[in-house]
């Protein structure tokens, strides 16, 4: 304990956007907390700073209700008294795609920078494990320091360590301490207010002058009691012993003479007496100082005072479950909980980043406007689901229904962008070589590599053509083989800006076509000509009307239904 010379007290909150309650009900609490926080920071210049849980979406949620407070937030962020980011939402990293991790940090910086500053500390107060590339990704955002506690156990290293990514990028990291991101909150704050230690979480009726309230009807999804306007006492006589107890528990794990004291909890508010408590502590302590500060100042001083050469080097993914310490559980069941959410998340990321964005770029290269705002909406819907309790599937059913709704919005927007981009490209394709009654088929490759595949397509010819098959030619005029799966009559609506939807009667052929060497981020076109002759291409699996064949077996279907 004697080696600790300074305690950095970091006032903060960990704000679950939707967990026990829905987003909308949780936001009502957020607005009340933020109103109180802004008044506290503006009314007390000694209240140094407050850290907003490392994600910025909660500021957007707040300003949607309180848009008049945007300038107040900007002023506090620029003065380094309110800290936002670096994340947009705090993701459960093992449950989302790599592109989403990077976009999350991009959007976190976009929002944070719009208010004047983004916190340059890789703070992930909750993620059920940490991907090994995080030091490498953070470095691309000029973030040299990392703090997390889930995925690492106390037996692996001291509080401070060096974390190395697979590419060799290293970062100075901190796993917090025995009591993780709650150490000062549990060991000091609760002791000097309610006289309760970490093990005591019992509320006694009538102990304090408090008013407990609970809604009691058949429709509510909020079942907890809430104390209306609680006013915690200040037990000043317990302050010194509480700090000493905290250091007895935790000081030995620190390699540096500076100590990180995290004052915050889930859905917690700023404590208005923080400056008074710190003044009182400094008046009593000898050879030690408490400072009310922020994570950037702490990490900067840690970097100056710690000997990196003496720190443990850890490499790669951090997925160690609890062995020593407290609160470092991984909750690995979140990977398999509500798997339909994970499937939809993968589909959304694929549709946006592997389909809609490349096709939109292709269309833009041909003169179409880039649909930036649509993409912004799609990504925000998707990343709004990446808070660690949302797509992890550990929230109640009604919350998961909200998550699925946002995924649908994201997917539909991206799918719509892809369709519009194909239309923009189609308008630029030269169709002069298409024969009379023929159509053109475009095969697009939205990946960044050349691709060959077998595609399925529905080919519509006007019903007057009485098509029984099709002649397919590539751009060089070479006939392309295909296999017919189905032939039938059909009709489609034809949309027109200037007319009501009209009906196009068609013969529809569903075919499989082998396509080769579709260029990366490009396309090939094929001309399709109707034929009144039945055409079955050799080399396909249906060489005759009643036969199917591959390299190993040939089957003939007899008129009586038997097979040879």
C-alpha positions as CSV (number, residue, x, y, z in Angstrom):
1,X,0.0,0.0,0.0
2,X,2.9,2.4,0.8
3,X,4.1,2.5,-2.8
4,X,0.9,4.2,-4.1
5,X,1.5,8.0,-4.2
6,X,-1.5,9.2,-6.2
7,X,-5.1,8.0,-6.6
8,X,-6.9,9.1,-9.8
9,X,-10.6,9.2,-9.1
10,X,-12.6,8.8,-12.4
11,X,-16.3,9.7,-12.1
12,X,-18.2,7.7,-14.7
13,X,-21.3,5.7,-15.5
14,X,-21.8,2.5,-17.3
15,X,-25.0,3.0,-19.2
16,X,-26.8,-0.1,-20.6
17,X,-28.8,1.4,-23.4
18,X,-31.3,-1.5,-23.2
19,X,-31.0,-4.4,-20.8
20,X,-33.4,-4.7,-17.9
21,X,-35.7,-2.3,-19.6
22,X,-36.3,-1.2,-23.2
23,X,-34.4,1.6,-24.9
24,X,-37.3,4.0,-24.5
25,X,-37.8,3.4,-20.8
26,X,-34.0,3.4,-20.1
27,X,-33.8,6.7,-22.1
28,X,-36.2,8.4,-19.7
29,X,-33.7,7.6,-16.9
30,X,-30.8,8.8,-19.1
31,X,-32.5,12.1,-19.7
32,X,-32.9,12.7,-16.0
33,X,-29.3,11.7,-15.3
34,X,-27.9,13.9,-18.1
35,X,-29.9,16.9,-17.0
36,X,-28.5,16.4,-13.5
37,X,-25.0,15.9,-14.8
38,X,-25.0,19.1,-17.0
39,X,-26.2,21.1,-14.0
40,X,-23.6,19.6,-11.8
41,X,-20.6,20.2,-14.1
42,X,-21.7,23.8,-14.9
43,X,-22.6,24.6,-11.3
44,X,-19.5,23.3,-9.7
45,X,-16.1,24.1,-11.4
46,X,-14.4,21.9,-8.9
47,X,-16.2,18.9,-10.3
48,X,-13.4,18.1,-12.7
49,X,-14.9,15.7,-15.2
50,X,-17.3,12.9,-16.0
51,X,-16.7,9.9,-18.4
52,X,-19.7,8.8,-20.5
53,X,-19.1,5.0,-20.6
54,X,-16.9,5.2,-23.8
55,X,-19.8,5.3,-26.3
56,X,-21.4,8.2,-28.0
57,X,-24.9,6.9,-28.9
58,X,-26.2,7.8,-25.5
59,X,-25.6,11.5,-26.3
60,X,-27.6,11.1,-29.5
61,X,-30.4,9.4,-27.5
62,X,-30.3,12.3,-25.0
63,X,-30.3,15.1,-27.6
64,X,-33.2,13.6,-29.4
65,X,-35.3,14.5,-26.3
66,X,-33.2,17.6,-25.3
67,X,-31.9,19.1,-28.5
68,X,-31.7,22.5,-26.8
69,X,-28.7,21.2,-24.7
70,X,-26.4,20.5,-27.6
71,X,-24.3,23.6,-27.0
72,X,-24.0,22.9,-23.3
73,X,-22.6,19.5,-24.1
74,X,-20.2,20.9,-26.8
75,X,-18.8,23.4,-24.3
76,X,-18.1,20.7,-21.6
77,X,-16.6,18.3,-24.2
78,X,-14.2,21.0,-25.5
79,X,-13.2,21.9,-22.0
80,X,-12.3,18.3,-21.3
81,X,-14.9,18.0,-18.5
82,X,-17.2,15.6,-20.3
83,X,-15.6,12.6,-22.1
84,X,-17.2,10.8,-25.0
85,X,-16.2,7.8,-27.1
86,X,-14.1,6.3,-28.6
87,X,-16.9,3.8,-29.4
88,X,-20.3,4.6,-31.0
89,X,-21.9,1.7,-29.1
90,X,-20.0,-0.6,-26.7
91,X,-20.0,-3.8,-28.7
92,X,-19.9,-7.4,-27.6
93,X,-17.0,-7.9,-29.9
94,X,-17.0,-11.7,-30.3
95,X,-20.6,-11.5,-31.5
96,X,-20.1,-9.0,-34.4
97,X,-18.2,-8.9,-37.6
98,X,-14.7,-7.3,-38.1
99,X,-16.1,-4.6,-40.3
100,X,-18.6,-3.6,-37.6
101,X,-15.8,-3.2,-35.1
102,X,-14.0,-0.7,-37.3
103,X,-17.2,1.1,-38.3
104,X,-18.2,1.4,-34.6
105,X,-14.9,3.3,-33.8
106,X,-15.3,5.4,-37.0
107,X,-18.8,6.5,-35.9
108,X,-17.7,6.9,-32.3
109,X,-15.1,9.4,-33.5
110,X,-17.5,11.0,-36.0
111,X,-19.9,11.8,-33.1
112,X,-17.2,12.6,-30.5
113,X,-15.3,14.9,-32.9
114,X,-18.5,16.8,-33.8
115,X,-18.7,17.9,-30.1
116,X,-15.1,18.8,-30.0
117,X,-13.2,15.8,-28.7
118,X,-13.1,12.0,-28.7
119,X,-11.5,10.2,-25.8
120,X,-8.3,8.6,-26.9
121,X,-8.4,5.6,-24.5
122,X,-9.5,2.2,-25.7
123,X,-12.0,1.7,-22.8
124,X,-14.3,-1.3,-23.1
125,X,-16.1,-1.5,-19.7
126,X,-18.1,-4.5,-21.0
127,X,-17.5,-7.0,-23.8
128,X,-17.6,-10.7,-23.3
129,X,-14.0,-11.2,-24.5
130,X,-11.6,-9.1,-26.5
131,X,-10.4,-9.8,-30.1
132,X,-6.7,-10.1,-30.5
133,X,-6.6,-7.4,-33.2
134,X,-7.8,-4.6,-30.8
135,X,-4.3,-3.1,-30.2
136,X,-3.8,-3.0,-33.9
137,X,-7.2,-1.4,-34.6
138,X,-6.9,1.1,-31.8
139,X,-3.5,2.2,-33.2
140,X,-5.2,3.1,-36.5
141,X,-7.3,5.6,-34.5
142,X,-4.2,7.0,-32.6
143,X,-5.4,5.3,-29.4
144,X,-2.3,4.1,-27.5
145,X,-3.9,2.9,-24.2
146,X,-6.4,0.1,-23.5
147,X,-8.6,-0.7,-20.5
148,X,-10.8,-3.7,-20.1
149,X,-11.5,-6.5,-17.5
150,X,-13.6,-9.2,-19.1
151,X,-11.5,-11.8,-20.8
152,X,-8.5,-11.5,-18.5
153,X,-8.0,-13.0,-15.0
154,X,-5.9,-11.6,-12.2
155,X,-3.5,-14.7,-12.3
156,X,-2.3,-13.7,-15.8
157,X,-0.7,-10.4,-15.0
158,X,-0.5,-7.3,-12.7
159,X,-3.0,-4.5,-13.2
160,X,-0.8,-3.0,-15.9
161,X,0.5,-5.1,-18.8
162,X,1.5,-4.9,-22.5
163,X,-0.9,-6.3,-25.0
164,X,0.3,-7.3,-28.4
165,X,-1.8,-7.9,-31.5
166,X,-1.0,-10.6,-34.1
167,X,0.7,-8.1,-36.3
168,X,3.1,-7.1,-33.5
169,X,1.4,-3.8,-32.5
170,X,1.7,-3.2,-28.8
171,X,-0.3,-1.1,-26.4
172,X,0.0,-0.2,-22.7
173,X,-3.0,-1.9,-21.2
174,X,-4.8,-2.0,-17.8
175,X,-7.2,-4.7,-16.6
176,X,-8.4,-2.5,-13.7
177,X,-8.0,-4.3,-10.4
178,X,-9.6,-6.8,-8.0
179,X,-12.9,-5.0,-8.0
180,X,-12.7,-4.2,-11.7
181,X,-14.3,-1.0,-12.9
182,X,-16.2,-0.5,-9.7
183,X,-13.3,-0.5,-7.2
184,X,-13.7,3.1,-5.8
185,X,-17.5,2.9,-6.1
186,X,-17.7,-0.2,-3.9
187,X,-14.8,0.2,-1.6
188,X,-15.0,4.0,-0.9
189,X,-18.3,5.6,-2.1
190,X,-20.7,3.0,-0.7
191,X,-18.8,2.9,2.6
192,X,-18.9,6.7,3.1
193,X,-22.6,7.0,2.0
194,X,-24.6,4.0,3.2
195,X,-21.8,2.3,5.2
196,X,-22.0,-0.8,3.1
197,X,-19.2,-2.9,1.8
198,X,-19.1,-4.8,-1.5
199,X,-20.8,-7.8,0.0
200,X,-23.7,-5.9,1.4
201,X,-26.5,-5.1,-1.1
202,X,-29.5,-5.3,1.2
203,X,-32.0,-2.4,1.5
204,X,-33.9,-2.1,4.8
205,X,-37.3,-0.6,5.0
206,X,-37.3,2.6,7.1
207,X,-33.5,2.8,7.5
208,X,-33.3,6.2,5.8
209,X,-35.9,8.9,5.0
210,X,-36.5,7.5,1.5
211,X,-39.6,7.0,-0.7
212,X,-39.7,3.7,-2.6
213,X,-42.0,3.5,-5.5
214,X,-43.1,0.8,-7.9
215,X,-45.7,0.6,-10.7
216,X,-48.1,-2.2,-10.0
217,X,-50.3,-3.1,-13.0
218,X,-50.6,-5.8,-15.6
219,X,-48.8,-4.1,-18.4
220,X,-45.5,-2.8,-17.0
221,X,-42.2,-4.3,-17.9
222,X,-40.5,-2.4,-15.0
223,X,-40.7,-4.4,-11.8
224,X,-38.1,-2.8,-9.6
225,X,-38.7,-0.3,-6.8
226,X,-37.2,3.1,-7.3
227,X,-36.2,5.5,-4.6
228,X,-37.6,8.9,-5.5
229,X,-35.0,11.7,-5.1
230,X,-32.7,9.8,-2.8
231,X,-30.2,11.8,-0.8
232,X,-27.3,9.6,0.4
233,X,-25.6,10.7,3.6
234,X,-21.9,11.5,3.9
235,X,-20.2,9.4,6.6
236,X,-17.0,11.4,6.7
237,X,-15.6,9.5,9.6
238,X,-15.4,6.3,7.4
239,X,-13.4,8.0,4.6
240,X,-9.9,7.3,5.6
241,X,-10.5,3.7,6.6
242,X,-12.4,3.1,3.3
243,X,-9.4,4.3,1.2
244,X,-7.0,2.2,3.3
245,X,-9.2,-0.9,2.9
246,X,-9.3,-0.3,-0.9
247,X,-5.5,-0.1,-1.1
248,X,-5.1,-3.2,1.1
249,X,-7.2,-5.1,-1.4
250,X,-5.7,-3.7,-4.6
251,X,-2.4,-1.8,-4.2
252,X,-0.1,-4.8,-4.5
253,X,-1.3,-5.5,-8.0
254,X,-0.3,-2.1,-9.4
255,X,3.2,-1.8,-10.9
256,X,3.0,2.0,-11.0
257,X,2.8,4.3,-8.0
258,X,-0.4,5.8,-9.4
259,X,-3.7,4.1,-8.6
260,X,-6.9,4.0,-10.8
261,X,-10.0,4.5,-8.7
262,X,-13.2,4.0,-10.8
263,X,-16.2,5.7,-9.3
264,X,-19.2,4.5,-11.3
265,X,-21.6,1.6,-11.8
266,X,-24.4,0.5,-14.1
267,X,-26.9,3.3,-14.6
268,X,-25.1,5.4,-11.9
269,X,-25.3,9.2,-11.5
270,X,-22.6,11.7,-10.7
271,X,-22.2,12.2,-6.9
272,X,-22.4,15.9,-6.2
273,X,-20.0,15.7,-3.2
274,X,-17.1,14.3,-5.1
275,X,-15.0,17.4,-4.8
276,X,-15.7,17.7,-1.1
277,X,-14.8,14.0,-0.5
278,X,-11.5,14.4,-2.3
279,X,-10.6,17.6,-0.4
280,X,-11.4,15.8,2.9
281,X,-9.3,12.8,1.9
282,X,-6.3,14.9,1.0
283,X,-6.5,16.7,4.3
284,X,-6.2,13.3,6.1
285,X,-3.8,11.4,3.9
286,X,0.0,11.5,4.3
287,X,2.4,10.8,1.4
288,X,-0.6,10.3,-0.9
289,X,-2.8,12.4,-3.0
290,X,-6.3,12.0,-4.5
291,X,-7.0,13.8,-7.8
292,X,-10.4,14.1,-9.5
293,X,-9.5,13.5,-13.1
294,X,-10.1,11.4,-16.3
295,X,-8.8,8.4,-18.1
296,X,-6.7,10.4,-20.5
297,X,-4.8,12.0,-17.7
298,X,-4.4,8.8,-15.8
299,X,-3.1,6.9,-18.8
300,X,-0.7,9.7,-19.7
301,X,0.8,9.7,-16.2
302,X,0.9,5.9,-16.1
303,X,2.9,6.0,-19.3
304,X,5.4,8.4,-17.7
305,X,5.8,6.5,-14.4
306,X,5.7,2.8,-15.3
307,X,8.6,0.7,-16.6
308,X,7.2,-1.0,-19.7
309,X,10.1,-3.4,-19.7
310,X,9.0,-4.9,-16.4
311,X,5.4,-5.4,-17.5
312,X,4.0,-8.8,-18.5
313,X,3.5,-9.2,-22.2
314,X,0.2,-10.8,-23.3
315,X,-0.5,-11.7,-26.9
316,X,-3.6,-12.2,-29.0
317,X,-7.2,-12.8,-28.0
318,X,-8.3,-12.4,-24.4
319,X,-10.9,-15.0,-23.7
320,X,-9.8,-16.2,-20.2
321,X,-12.7,-16.7,-17.8
322,X,-12.6,-15.9,-14.1
323,X,-9.9,-17.8,-12.2
324,X,-8.9,-15.1,-9.7
325,X,-10.5,-11.9,-8.7
326,X,-14.1,-10.7,-9.2
327,X,-16.4,-9.6,-12.0
328,X,-14.3,-10.9,-14.9
329,X,-16.9,-13.5,-16.0
330,X,-17.2,-13.9,-19.7
331,X,-20.9,-15.0,-19.8
332,X,-20.0,-17.3,-22.8
333,X,-23.6,-18.3,-23.2
334,X,-24.2,-15.0,-24.9
335,X,-22.6,-16.4,-28.0
336,X,-25.3,-19.0,-28.4
337,X,-28.2,-17.1,-26.9
338,X,-30.9,-16.0,-29.4
339,X,-28.8,-17.2,-32.4
340,X,-31.3,-15.6,-34.8
341,X,-30.0,-12.2,-33.7
342,X,-26.4,-13.3,-34.6
343,X,-27.6,-14.7,-38.0
344,X,-29.4,-11.4,-38.8
345,X,-26.4,-9.4,-37.7
346,X,-24.1,-11.3,-40.1
347,X,-26.7,-10.9,-43.0
348,X,-26.9,-7.2,-42.4
349,X,-23.1,-6.6,-42.3
350,X,-22.8,-8.7,-45.5
351,X,-25.6,-6.8,-47.3
352,X,-24.2,-3.4,-46.3
353,X,-20.4,-3.9,-46.7
354,X,-20.2,-6.7,-49.3
355,X,-23.1,-5.8,-51.5
356,X,-24.7,-2.3,-51.2
357,X,-21.5,-0.3,-50.6
358,X,-19.5,-1.8,-53.5
359,X,-22.4,-1.5,-55.9
360,X,-23.1,2.1,-54.9
361,X,-19.4,2.9,-55.6
362,X,-19.7,1.3,-59.0
363,X,-22.9,3.3,-59.7
364,X,-21.2,6.5,-58.5
365,X,-18.3,5.9,-60.9
366,X,-20.9,6.0,-63.7
367,X,-22.3,9.3,-62.5
368,X,-24.9,8.4,-59.9
369,X,-24.9,10.3,-56.5
370,X,-23.5,8.3,-53.6
371,X,-26.3,7.5,-51.1
372,X,-24.2,8.5,-48.1
373,X,-27.1,9.4,-45.9
374,X,-28.9,6.1,-46.5
375,X,-25.8,4.2,-45.5
376,X,-25.5,6.4,-42.4
377,X,-29.0,5.4,-41.4
378,X,-28.4,1.7,-42.1
379,X,-25.1,1.5,-40.1
380,X,-26.7,3.4,-37.2
381,X,-29.6,1.0,-37.1
382,X,-27.2,-1.9,-37.1
383,X,-24.7,-0.6,-34.7
384,X,-27.5,0.4,-32.3
385,X,-27.8,-3.3,-31.8
386,X,-24.2,-3.8,-30.9
387,X,-24.4,-2.7,-27.3
388,X,-23.2,-5.7,-25.4
389,X,-26.6,-6.6,-23.9
390,X,-28.6,-6.3,-27.2
391,X,-27.5,-8.6,-29.9
392,X,-25.8,-10.8,-27.2
393,X,-29.4,-11.9,-26.5
394,X,-29.2,-11.6,-22.7
395,X,-32.1,-9.0,-22.4
396,X,-35.8,-9.7,-22.1
397,X,-38.0,-10.7,-25.1
398,X,-39.4,-7.2,-25.8
399,X,-35.8,-5.8,-26.0
400,X,-34.9,-8.6,-28.5
401,X,-37.9,-7.7,-30.6
402,X,-36.6,-4.1,-30.8
403,X,-33.2,-5.4,-31.8
404,X,-34.7,-7.5,-34.6
405,X,-36.7,-4.5,-35.8
406,X,-33.5,-2.4,-36.2
407,X,-31.8,-5.2,-38.0
408,X,-34.7,-5.3,-40.5
409,X,-34.5,-1.6,-41.1
410,X,-30.8,-1.9,-41.7
411,X,-31.1,-4.8,-44.1
412,X,-34.0,-3.3,-46.1
413,X,-32.2,0.0,-46.5
414,X,-29.0,-1.7,-47.7
415,X,-31.0,-4.0,-50.0
416,X,-32.8,-1.0,-51.5
417,X,-29.5,0.8,-52.1
418,X,-28.1,-2.3,-53.9
419,X,-31.2,-2.4,-56.2
420,X,-31.0,1.3,-57.0
421,X,-27.3,1.1,-57.7
422,X,-28.0,-1.8,-60.2
423,X,-30.6,0.4,-61.9
424,X,-28.1,3.3,-62.2
425,X,-25.5,1.0,-63.8
426,X,-28.1,-0.6,-66.1
427,X,-28.9,2.8,-67.6
428,X,-25.3,3.1,-68.7
429,X,-25.0,-0.3,-70.5
430,X,-25.0,-0.3,-74.3
431,X,-27.8,-2.6,-75.4
432,X,-27.6,-2.2,-79.1
433,X,-26.5,-5.8,-79.7
434,X,-29.6,-7.3,-78.0
435,X,-31.6,-9.1,-80.7
436,X,-35.3,-8.5,-81.3
437,X,-37.5,-9.9,-78.5
438,X,-34.3,-10.6,-76.6
439,X,-33.2,-9.3,-73.2
440,X,-29.9,-8.6,-71.5
441,X,-28.6,-10.3,-68.3
442,X,-26.0,-8.5,-66.1
443,X,-24.0,-10.5,-63.6
444,X,-22.4,-8.4,-60.9
445,X,-19.5,-9.2,-58.6
446,X,-19.4,-6.9,-55.6
447,X,-16.4,-8.6,-54.1
448,X,-12.8,-7.3,-54.4
449,X,-11.6,-10.4,-56.3
450,X,-12.4,-12.1,-59.6
451,X,-15.1,-14.7,-59.2
452,X,-16.5,-17.7,-61.2
453,X,-19.7,-19.4,-60.1
454,X,-22.9,-21.0,-61.2
455,X,-25.8,-18.6,-60.9
456,X,-29.6,-19.0,-61.0
457,X,-31.7,-16.5,-63.0
458,X,-35.3,-16.0,-63.9
459,X,-35.5,-15.0,-67.6
460,X,-38.7,-13.4,-68.8
461,X,-39.7,-13.2,-72.5
462,X,-42.9,-11.7,-73.8
463,X,-45.5,-14.4,-73.9
464,X,-46.0,-13.7,-77.7
465,X,-42.6,-15.2,-78.3
466,X,-43.8,-18.7,-77.2
467,X,-40.3,-19.4,-75.9
468,X,-39.4,-23.0,-75.0
469,X,-35.7,-22.3,-74.4
470,X,-33.1,-19.6,-74.7
471,X,-29.9,-18.9,-76.6
472,X,-27.4,-17.2,-74.2
473,X,-24.3,-15.5,-75.6
474,X,-21.5,-13.6,-73.8
475,X,-20.2,-10.2,-74.8
476,X,-17.9,-11.9,-77.4
477,X,-20.9,-13.7,-79.0
478,X,-19.9,-17.1,-77.7
479,X,-22.8,-19.4,-76.8
480,X,-23.0,-20.1,-73.1
481,X,-24.4,-23.5,-71.8
482,X,-27.2,-23.5,-69.2
483,X,-29.6,-25.9,-67.5
484,X,-33.4,-25.2,-67.4
485,X,-35.0,-25.8,-64.0
486,X,-38.5,-24.7,-64.8
487,X,-40.6,-23.2,-67.6
488,X,-43.9,-21.5,-67.1
489,X,-46.2,-18.6,-67.7
490,X,-46.1,-15.6,-65.5
491,X,-47.0,-12.0,-65.3
492,X,-45.3,-9.0,-63.7
493,X,-46.4,-5.5,-62.9
494,X,-44.5,-2.8,-64.7
495,X,-44.0,0.4,-62.6
496,X,-43.9,3.7,-64.3
497,X,-43.5,7.2,-62.8
498,X,-46.1,8.5,-65.2
499,X,-48.6,5.7,-65.3
500,X,-50.4,3.2,-63.1
501,X,-48.7,-0.2,-62.8
502,X,-49.4,-2.2,-66.0
503,X,-49.2,-5.9,-66.6
504,X,-46.5,-7.7,-68.6
505,X,-47.5,-11.2,-69.6
506,X,-44.4,-13.4,-69.9
507,X,-42.9,-16.9,-70.3
508,X,-40.5,-17.4,-67.5
509,X,-37.5,-19.7,-67.7
510,X,-35.6,-20.4,-64.5
511,X,-32.1,-21.5,-65.4
512,X,-28.6,-22.2,-64.0
513,X,-25.8,-20.6,-65.9
514,X,-22.0,-21.1,-65.3
515,X,-20.3,-17.7,-65.4
516,X,-16.5,-17.3,-65.4
517,X,-14.1,-14.5,-64.4
518,X,-16.6,-11.9,-63.4
519,X,-14.1,-9.0,-62.6
520,X,-13.6,-7.7,-59.1
521,X,-16.1,-4.9,-58.3
522,X,-17.5,-5.2,-61.8
523,X,-19.9,-7.1,-64.1
524,X,-20.3,-9.0,-67.3
525,X,-23.3,-8.9,-69.6
526,X,-25.0,-11.7,-71.6
527,X,-27.6,-11.4,-74.4
528,X,-30.6,-13.8,-74.1
529,X,-32.7,-14.7,-77.2
530,X,-35.9,-16.6,-77.1
531,X,-36.1,-19.9,-79.0
532,X,-39.2,-22.0,-79.8
533,X,-37.1,-25.2,-79.8
534,X,-36.4,-27.2,-76.7
535,X,-32.7,-27.0,-76.1
536,X,-30.9,-29.1,-73.5
537,X,-27.2,-28.4,-73.4
538,X,-24.7,-31.3,-73.3
539,X,-22.7,-31.3,-70.1
540,X,-25.6,-30.4,-67.9
541,X,-27.4,-32.7,-65.6
542,X,-30.5,-32.9,-67.7
543,X,-29.3,-34.0,-71.2
544,X,-32.8,-35.2,-72.3
545,X,-36.4,-34.6,-71.3
546,X,-36.6,-37.7,-69.1
547,X,-33.0,-38.1,-68.1
548,X,-30.6,-36.8,-65.5
549,X,-26.9,-37.6,-65.4
550,X,-23.6,-36.7,-63.8
551,X,-20.1,-38.1,-63.8
552,X,-21.2,-41.1,-61.7
553,X,-24.8,-42.0,-62.5
554,X,-27.4,-41.8,-65.3
555,X,-31.1,-42.0,-64.5
556,X,-33.9,-42.5,-67.0
557,X,-37.5,-41.8,-65.9
558,X,-40.0,-44.2,-67.5
559,X,-43.5,-43.2,-68.6
560,X,-45.0,-45.5,-65.8
561,X,-43.0,-43.5,-63.1
562,X,-40.3,-46.1,-62.6
563,X,-36.6,-45.2,-63.0
564,X,-33.7,-47.0,-64.7
